[in-house]
Structures are given as C-alpha cells and as structure tokens.
Amino acid sequence: MDNPAQIEGFLNNLAYALFAQSGQITPEPREIGNLAVFDHPDAVDRIAKAPNLFRKNFSLISALGFSRFNTNDEEWATRRSITQDSYLAAAKPAQVQSVSDIFASCFSVCETSLAGIQEALFAGALTIFYQAFRLVAEPRPTAALLDRTREVLRRLQYYSWVTPTDAERTSVISDARAVIAEFGAQLMADPRSATEMGRFSEKSGGIDSFSPIEEFVMNLFAGVETTVTTVLWVIDRLGANQKVQERIHNEIAGAKADTPFTDCFINETMRYFPPIPFLTREVSADTVIDGVALRAGQLIMLSIVGAHQHPEFWENPRTFDASRKEFIDNSFDRRAFIPFLTGPRMCGGARLGRLEVEQAVRAVVRQFAFARTDDIIRFDYALALRPASGMAVVVSRR
C-alpha cells in the first residue's frame, strides 16, 4: 500500500531533476522518465499556445474531479466562463486596500512562528478567494480540507508516474472522492454557498455530469496553494539575506506607490522557484518541435524551471539575484518568465494571484523579520513547489 516517504521522495526528486538540468544548453533532447522535456522558452511558448495540438492530460489526478484545469476545447471554455469574471473583478485596483487589510489583519493575530505565518497566509488567501464569489470562508476547517486535498494530490501525482496496484488505485480514488464529498457538505451547509453552486450549475451549459463542487474545489486549491507557496519562498529568501530584507522593509515602510526593488525580488522569487515547476501535455497529432519528432498520444513535459533558467535569456540564470537587472530594467523576454504560464490556458486568476502575493509580502514584511540558520534549499512538491516544512527560518516581530 501507500508509502508516504517513497511518494514524497519520488516527487521531490522530479523537482530536483528539473533544477539539475536547468541553466544548461545540451545538443541532445532532455528526458525525465520516458517524457521528452522542453525547456527552451520559444518551444515552451509555442507548445503552450497550441492547446489543440498539445492537450491537457492529468491522468489519475482527475480522480478529484473535473474543472477548467483538466478539460479541453469547448468544455474548458464553458468552465472558464463560470469563474473568470469573478477573478477579474476581485483583482481590480479598487480591491487592493481590501486585500492588504485582510492579510494585515491575519498576521496581526497569528503566532510569531513560520507555522503561524503559514496558517495566517492560508486564512487570508481563503478569505480573498471566497469573497471573490461573494462567500464567507471558514479558514480553519477549509485549510484542513486543503491539506488533505494536497496529500491526495501528491498520491495521485505519484501514481500518474508509477503504475499503482489495484488496491492502491482503489484507495487513492476513494480518498479523493471522500475529500470532495466533505467539501461539498461544508459548502452546501451554507445557503450562500449553495446558491453560488447553483449559479455554477446554471452556467455549465449542460456539461455531462457537471459538479459545481469539483469546479469550486479545484479552483480553490489552485488559487490558494500557489499564493501561499510563493509567499513562503519570499520569506525563505528574505531570511537568507538580511541586507536585502532591510532594504525591502525600508522601501515598503516608505509607503510610496512604487516599490521597484520589492517588485523585482518577488519576480526573482517566482523565476527561481516557479510555483508550478512543470506541465505535461499530450500530443494530439504527429509533429516536430525543436527537431524532436513527436507522435500522437505521446506525453511530453514543459519545464517552467528550465525556461526560467535558460542561459540564452538570463544572465547567471542559476543564481538568485535579488536585484536582477532584467527585472529592474524590465528587459526580460516574456517567453522566459511565465510563473502564471502562458497562452490561452494560462492561469485565469493571474491578476488576482499577483495582487495577493504583492500585498501579502508587504503585510508580512511590515510585521515580521526573518533569519535563516542555514541556506540549504529543500523542496516539498505536490503540484505546487513549496519550501520543505521545517525550513530553518527564525521569525520575530518588528
């Protein structure tokens, strides 16, 4: 049956392998497992912008249900329309102060520890997500369900690479359906949420077996997990460089409209530690990319890590540079920096996600100082690339 340490080690090694391959130019095509890996920003851009030729295929991960994230064609377009207007409205400039206040409030009452800050980040991100749909979040029970969702997704991701036994497959699918059922019970117990799920269903356009709960939960997980992950990496890197941390604190404390150094630091964090480190796609027809012949039905990997560290597009790409010239000068090639992905299937909540990260970083830097006891980078990968739990960061209030 499931071996959590084996699963965690396997998935983390995928992330380590991508980082090990990055920042280099090799004449031979790269591979991880039996997947051809594309990391040149031009190839990644062309593949991401051809969703009919390179289709989403999430294998066992779909056991958690179907949503805008793992469907294609007209069904994807219909599902996208259910949530997209809410994301755009929640990211308007008029919402900046509200987002800032939510994170500031969450941090003001949290425990002065990395675990306390992470809990506050989840509470803030959950509150903002629910408000986008005119709902009220219950942060603690919802965060607990998201933790369970993450563990189920970790197993589903693993079994998409390593063929499970019949018992393992049955177990993980059963656990996935149980998590969705609990989310459904929680949502439908609130009349406002039940009404919103009704709206989801009305806009589903008759999609067979459409589940508003699955749509909501997968949107919720994707939005909250990537926001929290990115801010945790910012904290990690701030702890590793005290001079940079104080410069950012002083810039934020100055309350100026423009914060170029802070913005650069956030971009560099997302470049070096993209929350989604890679994508898989299924080739729908025989084609050739970068001289590599691909056959219909073949699965390929797009390395976001590799695109973000490609030496043709970045100076010293494997170095974390807090004042990276390409960001300060706004001279970077947009194909080589895609933390929210690119093309028609890019993150629909990109504007809201960026707003949340910016305001969460400002709020956390105003209230806390960080110091790392070492600078050994450790990953915890389960769809999103988090810093490993227990990372050596000491927290104090300012």
Secondary structure, 3 states (H helix, E strand, C coil): CCCHHHHHHHHHHHHHHHHHHCCCCCCCCEEECCEEEECCHHHHHHHHCCCCCEEECCHHHHHHCCCCCCCCHHHHHHHHHHHHHHHHHHCCHHHHHHHHHHHHHHHHCCCCCHHHHHHHHHHHHHHHHHHHCCCCCCHHHHHHHHHHHHHHHHHHHHHHHCCCCHHHHHHHHHHHHHHHHHHHHHHHCCHHHHHHHHHHHHCCCCCCCCCHHHHHHHHHHHHHHHHHHHHHHHHHHHHHCHHHHHHHHHHHHCCCCCCHHHHHHHHHHHHHCCCCCEEEEEECCCEEECCEEECCCCEEEEEHHHHHCCCCCCCCCCCCCCCCHHHHCCCCCHHHCCCCCCCCCCCCCHHHHHHHHHHHHHHHHHHEEEEECCCCCCEEECCCEEECCCCCEEEEEC
